[in-house]
Amino acid sequence: MLPRAEQKQQTRLALLEAARQLMAAGRGFGSISLREVAKAAGIVPTGFYRHFDDMDQLGLALVNEVDATFRATLRLVRHHEIVVGGLTAASVRIFLDGVAANRPQFLFLAREQYGGSLPVRQAIATLRAGISADLATDLGSMPKWQHLSGASLQVMADLVVKAVFATLPELIDPPAADLPAHLTPEAKIGQQLRFIFIGAKYWKGLNQ
């Protein structure tokens, strides 16, 4: 028999996985009930409360989980850009591979940034702000962006992160119709980032 602490951790992970699977079937997080999650995890509803106070708290745990995955994926991208000196297209490919490898987590993030749970939306906004701040710091360490002020770097990072977050729903649930190559979600995110980076190259600063 597993130690009690390990068994409790496994049940907690089962609840998170159950919520992800219900969402993968097309449900929004706000439409999923505590009873459904407990049943899918194989426990009685009262057992849910040994791990989470309510569904919002479970949602916050899902945000923390995808935050860790998102940051790990971006660390690979940053390593490629800063250490290896890779091209934007290659870095976008790294990010897309990370999304594909962790689809249930990114599906939750893509849908719930506009979802019905206020605490979850606020947590995702905090996640996004943290990623943007980290990116601004990374950009500031690159020689090609030394002409930009700290404020300009923050604006640039915010644009990049918002472009990525806005495109996530299309990356997770691709449009059904056939699209021209330049309008596919994968192509658009690369093009949007190039627009931002090219504009930043010639940017003279805020209020100019």
N, C-alpha and C positions, 0 to 999 in steps of 0.2 A: 504494500500500500504506500502511496506517495505521502511524503510529509505534508502536514496540514497547510503550511504556507505555500508550498508548491502546488498543491491541489487548488487552493484559492486563486493563485495566479493563473492556472490553466482555465478555471471557470471564467475568470475576468476576460481572458483572451477569447474564450468561446463566445462571450456576449458581444464583444467587439466584432468578431468575425460574423456572427449571426446578423448584426445590424448591417454590415457591409454586404452580405449576401442578399438580404432583403432589398437593399438599394440597387444592387446589381440586377435584380429582377424588374426594375423599373419604378420602384417606390421612392418618394422623397422622404428624407429623414423625418420631417415634421408629420408625415402620415403614418409612421410606424409606431405601434403601441408597445408599451412595456411588456405586456403579455405575449405579443408576437415574438419579441426578441428573446424572452425567457424560454418560450416553447422551442424556438429554433435552436437555442443553445442547449436544450435538453435538461432544463431545470424548472422548478416550480416558480411562479411569479414572485412569491415572497423571498425566494433565494436571490432575486435581482438586487434587493436592498442590502445585501451583505457586501455588495461591490460598488453600487452607485445609489445616490440619493433619489435620482429621477432620470428621465431621459435626457434632459439638458446636460447633466453631468456626464452621461455616457457620450453625448455629442462632443463635449469638451475633451474627453479622452481621445476621441477619434481625431480631433484637430491636433492635439499634441503628437499623435502618432504620425499623421501626414506631415506635420511640421518637421519632424526628425527625418523623414524620408525625403522631403523636398530639399532640405538643407544638405543632405548627403549627396543628392543628385547635383545640386548646384556647386558643391565643392569639386566634383569632377569637372564640371564646366569651367570653373574658375582656374583649376589646375591647368586645363587645356589652354585657356586664353593667356594666363599669366606666365606659367612655367614653360609650356611647350610653344606658346605663340601661335595657336591654331586659328583657323579662319572661322568666321561666324557660322557658316554652314555646318562645319564639323561640330561646333559646340551645340548648335540646335539639334543635331543628330543625337548627341549624347543625352540631351534633355528629353527628346522624344522617346529614346530607348528607355530612359528611366520611368517615364509616364506609362509606357506599354508594360514594363515589368511590374509595375505597382498600380495597375488600372483601378482596382476597387478603392484604394485610398484617394487617388486623384479624381475619381468619379465623385466621391463624397465632397471633395474640395470644390470641384467645378460647379456642382449643383447647389451646395449649401452656402456659397458666398452670397447667394441671393435667396436663401431659403427662409423658412418660417420661424426658425428659432433665433430669437434676438441674441442670447448668450453665445450661440455658435457663430452667428454672423460677426459679432464683436470680436470673438477669438480669432476668426479668420482675418479680420481687418488688422488685428495686432500682429498676426503671423506675417501678413503682407508688408506691414510697415517695418518689421524686423528684417525681412529679406531685403527690402529696399535700402535700409540703412547699411546693411552689410555690403551690398553691391556698390553703394556710393563710396564706401571705404576702399573696396577693391579697385574701383575705377581710379580713385585718387592715387593709387600706388603705381599706375601704369604711365610710362613716360609720354605716351601719345595724348594723354588727357591733362597734362600739367598746365595747359593754358586756361583750364576751367577753374573757377572758384569753387569753394565747398558748396555754396548754394546752388550753383549750376550743376554740379555733380549730383546733388540730391534730386534736382528736377529730372535730370537724365535717367538716374536710377529708377525714379518713380514711373517714368514713361515706359521703361523696359519691363518692369514688373507688372504694370497694369496691362501692357500688351500681352504678356504671357498669360496672366490670369483671365483676360477677356477671351483668349483663344482656347483656353482649356476645354470649355464645353464642346467645341467643335472637334478637338483632338480626341476627346473621350467618346463622343457620339457623332461620327462623321455624317455629313449631309447624305441623304439617300440618292439624290440626283448626281449624275456624272457632271463634274465641273472641269473647266479648262485647267490645265496644269498649274497656271499661275494663281488660281483662286482656291486651290486645295488648302485645308488648314495648315498642313506642313509647309507649303510654299509661302503662305501669307505671313506666318510668324517670322520666317527668315527675312522676307522682304521688309516687314515692318521694323525689325531690328536694324536692318541696313539703313533704312530711312533715318532712324534715330541717330545711328552712329555717324552717318555722313553729315547730318545736320549739326551734330555736336562738334565735328571736326572744324567747322567754319563758324561756330558760335562765338560771339564776342562778349557774351556775358549778359546777365539780366539787366533789364532797363536800357538796353542799347538799341 
